[in-house]
Amino acid sequence: MLHHIRNRTYLVEVLPPKQDSENLEADLEKFSHRYLRVINSGYCVCITDNTMGHLSFQGSEIIEEFELPVLPEQVMIHLNTFHRKDDLDNILNTCKYKGIKYLLVVTGDGSIRLPKLRPVDLDFADADSITSVELLKYLNSEYAGIFVTGVAFNPYEPEEHEFEKMDRKIKAGAKFIITQPLLGRNKVIDKLLKKYPEIPVFVEAWMSKNLTLLSEAIGYELPERKDFDPIANLKMLHKLYPGCGVYLSLLKFKTQYDLLKDTWI
């Protein structure tokens, strides 16, 4: 992932259509258009996995079905623990076949519609449940040398607990870190960078003006800022964290995308 930082390659989040979409054909077309736009810009497209617990199509299956191009440094698949074992195998085998090597491994958000991996599925007889740590261990054992696995870091969680989890994630084979969205400098992220200087870190830039939605996503109430400017915040993050990459969430493709060429300079 140092490649992306050195070459100023944005990680651009793209959400696949929900399975209960009322206009699936149009949503799939929009997804494909955004995917190709990101790829053609030289950025890395990052495809979410049932984000916020909403049952959605898998990025790997859309890529395969529509024969979308896969360039090794320009595609990342999110992978969470809310899958049946056979579905997990299908996702991983498709990624392997298509040459998708970057996986962001997260525990994920569940719902009554989503099954969850069981310890017995991944041969963890002594575990109470499968978290991102167990999934990381499984991937880096069963698919050693095939995938480059990364993890999330939440500076809004209790600090000691989050760093303890990160230590276990690093030991399980995590090779890069993506933070939760930052609104300016964050002391916990500064500590993260000092503790793991050898691990590439990508700070997340929240590209929506809706901070209430961000509060819901991170589970931490943020003060309202009616004057919040996502592009200005993005430029500030570049200045504050010049050694980090940047992950863009909820990017507005119509109004913000063309501005990106002038932000990482």
C-alpha positions in Angstrom: 0.0 0.0 0.0 3.0 2.3 0.1 2.5 2.4 -3.7 -0.7 4.3 -3.2 0.8 6.9 -0.8 3.9 7.5 -2.9 1.9 7.8 -6.1 -0.9 9.9 -4.4 -3.5 7.4 -5.3 -6.8 8.0 -3.6 -8.8 5.1 -2.3 -12.4 5.9 -3.4 -15.3 4.1 -1.8 -18.0 2.8 -4.1 -21.1 1.2 -2.7 -22.6 -1.7 -4.6 -26.4 -1.8 -5.1 -28.6 -3.1 -2.3 -30.3 -6.4 -3.0 -33.7 -4.9 -2.5 -33.0 -2.1 -5.0 -36.2 -0.8 -6.7 -34.3 -0.1 -9.9 -31.5 -2.6 -10.0 -30.5 -2.2 -13.6 -30.0 1.5 -13.2 -28.1 1.0 -9.9 -25.8 -1.6 -11.5 -25.1 0.7 -14.4 -24.3 3.6 -12.0 -21.9 1.3 -10.0 -20.2 0.2 -13.2 -19.8 3.8 -14.4 -18.3 4.9 -11.1 -16.0 1.8 -10.9 -14.6 2.6 -14.4 -14.3 6.3 -13.7 -12.2 5.6 -10.6 -10.0 3.0 -12.5 -9.5 5.3 -15.5 -8.5 8.1 -13.1 -5.7 6.0 -11.7 -7.3 5.8 -8.3 -8.2 2.6 -6.3 -11.8 1.6 -6.1 -12.9 0.3 -2.7 -16.1 -1.7 -2.7 -18.0 -2.1 0.6 -19.5 -5.2 2.1 -23.1 -4.9 3.3 -22.3 -1.5 4.8 -24.4 -0.6 7.9 -25.9 -4.1 7.8 -27.7 -3.5 4.5 -27.8 -6.6 2.3 -26.0 -5.7 -0.9 -24.5 -7.3 -3.9 -20.9 -8.4 -3.5 -18.3 -6.4 -5.4 -16.5 -9.5 -6.6 -19.7 -10.9 -8.2 -20.5 -7.7 -10.0 -16.9 -7.4 -11.3 -17.2 -11.0 -12.6 -20.7 -10.7 -14.0 -20.0 -7.4 -15.9 -16.4 -8.3 -16.7 -15.1 -5.1 -15.2 -11.3 -4.7 -15.5 -9.2 -5.5 -12.5 -5.8 -3.8 -12.1 -3.9 -5.2 -9.1 -3.2 -1.8 -7.5 -6.6 -0.3 -8.2 -9.2 -2.6 -6.6 -9.9 -3.3 -3.0 -12.7 -5.4 -1.6 -14.1 -4.9 1.9 -14.8 -8.2 3.7 -16.7 -8.6 6.9 -17.6 -11.5 9.2 -21.3 -11.7 8.2 -21.2 -14.4 5.6 -21.9 -18.1 5.4 -18.8 -20.2 4.9 -19.6 -21.2 1.3 -20.3 -17.5 0.4 -17.0 -16.5 1.9 -15.3 -19.2 -0.2 -17.0 -17.9 -3.3 -15.9 -14.3 -2.6 -12.3 -15.3 -2.0 -12.1 -17.7 -4.9 -13.5 -15.0 -7.2 -11.0 -12.4 -5.9 -8.2 -14.9 -6.4 -9.3 -15.7 -9.9 -9.8 -12.1 -10.9 -6.5 -10.9 -9.4 -8.0 -8.8 -6.6 -5.3 -8.8 -3.9 -6.3 -6.0 -1.5 -8.9 -6.9 1.2 -10.0 -4.6 4.0 -11.0 -7.0 6.8 -13.6 -5.7 9.3 -16.0 -7.3 11.8 -18.8 -5.5 10.1 -22.4 -4.5 10.9 -24.9 -7.3 11.3 -28.6 -7.6 10.8 -31.3 -10.3 11.1 -30.9 -10.9 7.4 -27.2 -11.5 7.6 -25.7 -14.8 8.8 -22.4 -14.7 10.7 -19.3 -16.9 10.4 -19.0 -19.4 13.2 -15.8 -20.3 14.9 -16.2 -23.9 13.6 -16.3 -22.6 10.1 -12.8 -21.3 10.3 -11.4 -24.0 12.7 -11.3 -21.7 15.7 -12.6 -24.2 18.3 -11.5 -22.0 21.3 -13.0 -18.7 20.0 -16.4 -17.5 21.2 -17.1 -15.7 17.9 -15.4 -14.6 14.7 -14.1 -11.1 14.6 -11.9 -9.3 12.2 -8.9 -10.8 14.0 -9.9 -14.4 13.5 -10.9 -13.7 9.9 -7.4 -12.1 9.4 -5.7 -15.2 10.8 -7.7 -17.4 8.5 -7.0 -15.4 5.4 -3.3 -15.1 6.1 -3.1 -18.8 6.7 -5.3 -20.3 4.1 -4.5 -17.7 1.4 -0.9 -16.9 2.3 0.8 -14.8 -0.3 -2.4 -14.2 -2.3 -4.1 -11.3 -0.5 -2.8 -8.2 1.2 -5.0 -7.6 4.2 -5.8 -4.3 5.9 -7.9 -3.3 8.9 -9.8 -0.4 10.3 -8.9 1.8 13.3 -11.5 3.8 15.2 -10.1 6.7 17.2 -13.5 7.4 18.7 -13.5 4.1 20.6 -11.9 3.9 24.1 -8.2 4.3 23.3 -6.7 1.5 25.3 -9.2 -1.0 23.9 -8.7 0.1 20.3 -4.9 -0.2 20.5 -5.2 -3.6 22.2 -7.3 -4.8 19.2 -4.8 -3.2 16.8 -1.9 -5.1 18.3 -3.9 -8.4 17.7 -4.7 -7.3 14.2 -1.1 -6.6 13.4 -0.1 -10.0 14.8 -2.8 -11.6 12.7 -1.2 -10.2 9.5 -2.6 -6.8 8.9 -0.5 -4.9 6.4 -2.2 -1.5 6.3 -4.7 0.6 8.3 -7.6 2.7 7.3 -9.0 5.0 10.0 -12.5 6.2 10.6 -13.3 9.6 9.2 -11.2 12.5 10.6 -12.3 16.1 10.9 -8.9 17.7 11.3 -6.0 16.6 13.6 -6.7 13.7 15.9 -4.4 12.9 18.9 -5.2 9.2 18.8 -4.2 9.0 15.2 -1.0 10.8 16.0 -0.3 8.1 18.6 -1.2 5.4 16.0 1.4 6.7 13.5 4.1 6.8 16.2 3.3 3.3 17.4 3.3 1.6 14.0 5.7 3.7 11.8 6.2 0.7 9.4 2.5 0.2 8.6 0.9 2.3 5.8 -2.0 4.4 7.3 -4.8 5.9 5.3 -6.8 8.6 7.0 -10.5 8.6 6.0 -12.0 11.9 4.6 -15.7 12.3 5.1 -17.0 13.8 1.8 -20.6 14.4 2.9 -21.8 17.6 4.5 -24.1 15.5 6.7 -22.2 15.1 10.0 -25.2 13.6 11.7 -24.8 10.6 9.4 -21.1 10.5 10.4 -22.1 10.5 14.0 -24.4 7.5 13.4 -21.7 5.7 11.5 -19.0 6.0 14.1 -21.3 5.8 17.1 -20.0 9.0 18.6 -21.9 12.3 18.7 -20.1 15.0 16.8 -20.9 18.7 17.1 -23.0 20.1 14.3 -21.0 22.3 11.8 -23.3 23.9 9.3 -20.3 25.4 7.6 -18.5 22.0 7.2 -16.7 21.9 3.8 -15.6 18.4 2.8 -13.1 19.6 0.2 -11.5 22.0 2.6 -11.3 19.3 5.3 -9.7 16.9 2.7 -7.0 19.5 1.9 -6.4 20.1 5.6 -5.9 16.3 6.1 -3.2 16.3 3.4 -1.3 19.0 5.2 -1.7 17.5 8.6 -0.9 13.9 7.6 1.5 14.2 4.5 2.9 10.7 5.1 -0.5 9.1 4.9 -2.8 7.9 2.1 -6.4 9.1 2.0 -9.6 7.1 1.8 -12.7 9.0 0.5 -16.1 8.0 1.8 -19.4 9.2 0.4 -17.7 11.1 -2.4 -20.1 13.1 -4.6 -19.2 12.0 -8.1 -21.1 14.9 -9.8 -19.8 17.8 -7.7 -16.6 16.7 -6.0 -14.9 14.1 -8.2 -13.4 16.5 -10.7 -12.0 18.6 -7.8 -9.7 15.8 -6.6 -7.0 16.5 -9.1 -6.3 19.8 -7.3 -6.4 18.5 -3.7 -3.4 16.2 -3.3 -0.5 18.5 -4.3 
